Amino acid sequence: MNRILLFGANGQVGWELQRALAPLGLLITCDRAMADLNSVEAVNDLIAKLRPQIIVNAAAYTAVDKAETDEAGARRINTEAVQAMAAAAAKSDAWLVHYSTDYVFSGEGHTPYTETSVTGPRNIYGRTKLDGEEAIRASGCRHLIFRTSWVYAARGNNFAKTILRLAGERTELKVIADQIGAPTSAELIADITALVLARLGHAPRLNTSASGTYHLVAAGETSWHGFAQFIVQQAQQQGLALKCPADLVLPISTAEYPLPAHRPANSRLATHKLQSTFGVTLPEWQHHARRLVHELTRQHR
């Protein structure tokens, strides 16, 4: 039976991974209390002690704006801890599953980025995530790097939950309309991860050829404004009392809502490689967004 070590077990993706990975082997969940990812020694000691066949890293420094003034903190989690995991995986011939981001790209243009597109992060967060990716590739370990974007879940803090809260408090919302991407649920990320790992376990050919980087996002695209309108519309249809109707979720430009860290205008990621390699089909982004609203509105009743 595979021993699976999951870092970041209490985050949005980590929480869903606890459910999705449990049938695949002996799952050992690790939160900050069990291993401080600010300490490379703690990471090394834990992996050496547990000797997992699969290491799944759902932990990350994701405070994008804070990273602009705390590069050292972001680098410890997003680069140095990842480098330690990769070295340990290479030493023991374990698989390393790691989650990265569209922020490794410049965010320019209008076409989806592929796995081989030129990178060019425009903020500290993106730079530290790219350095983490490169550390994994340099280690020589067997790995799956899943780049994703616009992640949300019923658990934790995220854009979708913030929009619902604000729509219940305000009569009008203004949301950025010139950044385009695919809202992707933590549930989808976890389910695809488990499916891919299961297929690796049953296909020797994949075990020797599938190591690499993949884009994992829902199908379709929208703006943050379009996502917000959809969330509010769904909540209204399900009977949630809101002060702000969908038609008063108004579009604004990025320039009208300045933030410390640069945000990509183009977060589109092409997923052909993931789908063709592992034979998976990714649902339209609305599917899981609708499920999320249903779950959240049920909680409010």
Buried (B, 14 or more C-beta within 10 A) or exposed (E): EBBBBBBBBBBBBBBBBBEBBBEBBEBBBBBEEEBBBBBBEBBBEBBEEBEBBBBBBBBBBBEBBBBBEBBEBBBBBBBBBBBBBBBBBBEBEBBBBBBBBBBBBBBEEEEBBEBEBEBEBBBBBBBBBBBBBBBBBEBEBBBBBBBBBBBBBBBBEBBBBEBBEBBBEEEEBBBBBBBBBBBBBBBBBBBBBBBBBBBBBEBEEBBEEBBEBBBBBBBEBBBBBBBBBBBBBBBBEBEBEBEBBBEBBBBBEBEEEEEEBBBBBBBBBBBEBBBEBBEBEBEEBBBBBBBBBBEBBEEEE
